[in-house]
Amino acid sequence: MDTTIVYVDEAAHALGMLAPLLQPGQARAPTRWIVVGCAPRITHRVSKWVTHSARESWRGKWAEKVFEQIVPLLQASGDPVITHLACGSLDEFTATLRARHGEGRLVDARRPRPGADLQSARGPHPGEPRGVWGFATMLAGSGLLLTAD
């Protein structure tokens, strides 16, 4: 049985990304779906006035709403679905899930937010430069601006 881990932060966006994977005419192997809810962050200002248990309660209610929209679609073909609420680093959480359920496909169905750097669900690849191109691009752009005068 194949295993697919799906990271979700918004049901409508995730359903749009998962629909091509669930085409009715497409022959596919049985899949164990592991749906991981990534709740929105609570701002620092709000977190000062809300207790930890209230925050966890809100995260649980948020996850229930998202899961009740996504899980029936995945279960329609008879595939088992396991739901989790993400906690901590997604790299560590992914490693834990893969150790428990085996290697499988990873689908990041979170909505990209402009200006916000989403935490990687797959982790950096070995040999992949980190932050070098951003700095080099900034230097090249600055040099271009200076020479344009």
C-alpha positions, -999 to 999 in steps of 0.1 A, spaced: 0 0 0 13 34 -10 16 61 17 10 98 9 16 126 35 -4 157 28 3 190 46 -28 213 47 -35 248 60 -66 256 40 -93 231 29 -103 248 -4 -67 251 -17 -58 216 -6 -89 201 -24 -78 219 -56 -44 203 -53 -56 169 -44 -83 166 -71 -59 156 -99 -45 128 -77 -80 114 -72 -93 113 -108 -120 86 -110 -109 72 -144 -73 69 -133 -61 35 -121 -40 38 -90 -28 16 -61 -45 17 -27 -31 46 -7 -29 53 30 -34 91 33 -18 109 62 -34 144 64 -14 168 86 -31 201 96 -8 231 98 -28 256 119 -22 293 113 1 309 138 -13 330 165 3 365 167 25 374 196 1 401 207 -28 376 210 -7 348 225 1 371 255 -36 371 265 -46 335 257 -37 305 278 -19 275 264 -50 253 268 -72 278 250 -46 279 221 -46 241 219 -84 240 220 -86 265 191 -60 245 171 -81 213 177 -113 230 165 -96 245 135 -82 210 125 -116 194 129 -132 219 105 -104 214 79 -104 176 82 -141 173 79 -139 189 44 -109 169 32 -112 134 47 -145 124 30 -130 130 -4 -100 108 4 -122 81 19 -145 80 -11 -123 55 -29 -120 33 2 -85 44 12 -77 47 49 -71 82 62 -50 92 93 -52 128 106 -26 146 126 -21 181 138 14 194 132 34 204 162 70 216 162 93 216 132 78 201 100 112 184 92 111 165 125 74 158 122 79 144 87 108 122 99 86 109 127 57 101 103 81 84 78 96 63 106 62 53 118 44 47 85 73 41 60 86 62 31 60 77 9 51 106 -13 49 140 3 23 166 -10 26 201 3 -9 214 -2 -5 245 19 -14 278 4 16 299 -4 15 333 13 32 363 -3 59 377 19 58 347 43 85 321 42 67 288 46 86 262 66 99 235 44 81 202 47 108 183 29 139 198 45 170 210 26 187 187 1 223 178 8 246 200 -13 218 226 -19 231 261 -11 213 279 16 207 316 12 237 322 -11 216 331 -42 195 356 -22 226 374 -10 243 373 -45 211 386 -61 210 415 -37 246 424 -43 241 422 -81 210 444 -79 228 469 -57 257 471 -81 232 476 -110 215 505 -92 249 522 -85 260 520 -121 227 532 -135 233 568 -124 
